Amino acid sequence: MIEISKAVAADIIAIEDITKACELAPWNASDYISELSRPDSIFLKAALGDIPCSGFILGRIIPGVVQDAGVDAEIYNIGVHPGRQQQGIGSKLIEWQSRGDLFLFRTSF
């Protein structure tokens, strides 16, 4: 089962490893750490099996944009550990990032 939760500072090394392995846009540890304290940041991780951080998604709420269905957000980075790809992790992360109860996963309030 895929478990989604907020990313925390202890996950940053694994997130950097995923970023490099997936050849994503080059964010470094300090970039990810700074997102943890942004009030508009949505930073989630996925756990599956023996890898506690199998994937992640990082986005931000778009200020002042409220739709009937909820709040708009942008995705800045998403990645899944190469050994865990094609198992629905990326889809689950996008699903949770776009949920109506998104405020439960904001990195700060």
TATAMO-V201514 format. One record per residue. N is the residue number from 1. SS is DSSP state (alpha for helix, beta for strand, coil for the rest). OMEGA is omega in radians with two decimals (* if undefined). NEAR is the number of other C-alpha atoms within 12 Angstrom. Layout:
n: {N:N}
ss: {SS:SS}
omega: {OMEGA:OMEGA}
near: {NEAR:NEAR}
This chain:
n: {1:2:3:4:5:6:7:8:9:10:11:12:13:14:15:16:17:18:19:20:21:22:23:24:25:26:27:28:29:30:31:32:33:34:35:36:37:38:39:40:41:42:43:44:45:46:47:48:49:50:51:52:53:54:55:56:57:58:59:60:61:62:63:64:65:66:67:68:69:70:71:72:73:74:75:76:77:78:79:80:81:82:83:84:85:86:87:88:89:90:91:92:93:94:95:96:97:98:99:100:101:102:103:104:105:106:107:108:109}
ss: {coil:coil:beta:beta:beta:beta:coil:coil:alpha:alpha:alpha:alpha:alpha:alpha:alpha:alpha:alpha:alpha:alpha:alpha:alpha:coil:coil:coil:coil:coil:coil:coil:alpha:alpha:alpha:alpha:alpha:alpha:alpha:alpha:coil:coil:coil:coil:beta:beta:beta:beta:beta:beta:beta:beta:coil:coil:beta:beta:beta:beta:beta:beta:beta:beta:beta:beta:beta:beta:beta:beta:beta:beta:beta:coil:coil:beta:beta:beta:beta:beta:beta:beta:beta:beta:beta:beta:coil:alpha:alpha:alpha:coil:coil:coil:coil:alpha:alpha:alpha:alpha:alpha:alpha:alpha:alpha:alpha:coil:coil:coil:coil:alpha:alpha:alpha:alpha:beta:coil:coil:coil}
omega: {3.11:3.11:3.14:3.09:3.10:3.01:3.11:-3.08:-3.13:3.14:-2.97:3.12:3.12:3.12:3.06:3.12:3.11:3.13:-3.14:-3.10:-3.12:-3.12:3.12:3.06:-3.00:2.98:3.09:-3.06:-3.10:3.06:3.14:3.13:-3.12:3.09:-3.13:-3.09:3.13:-3.13:-3.13:-3.08:3.01:-3.03:-3.06:3.04:3.10:3.07:3.09:3.10:-3.04:3.11:-3.07:3.04:-3.11:-3.14:3.14:3.01:3.14:3.12:3.11:3.02:3.10:-3.07:3.04:-3.14:3.12:3.11:3.05:-3.10:3.14:-3.07:3.07:3.10:3.08:3.03:3.10:-3.10:3.05:3.13:3.10:3.11:-3.10:3.12:-3.12:-3.14:-3.13:3.11:3.07:-3.09:3.14:3.12:3.13:3.10:3.11:3.10:-3.12:3.14:-3.09:-3.12:3.10:3.14:-3.11:-3.08:3.07:-3.06:3.07:-3.06:3.05:-3.10:*}
near: {15:25:25:30:29:33:37:29:24:17:28:31:22:29:43:33:25:34:30:21:21:22:18:21:17:19:24:20:22:16:21:34:24:21:31:30:21:20:20:28:36:45:48:48:43:44:31:26:16:14:22:27:39:42:48:49:43:43:34:32:28:19:14:11:14:13:12:8:12:18:23:24:30:22:25:26:34:35:40:40:35:21:19:26:20:15:21:22:33:32:22:31:38:31:19:33:40:28:20:18:15:30:26:20:32:30:30:20:13}
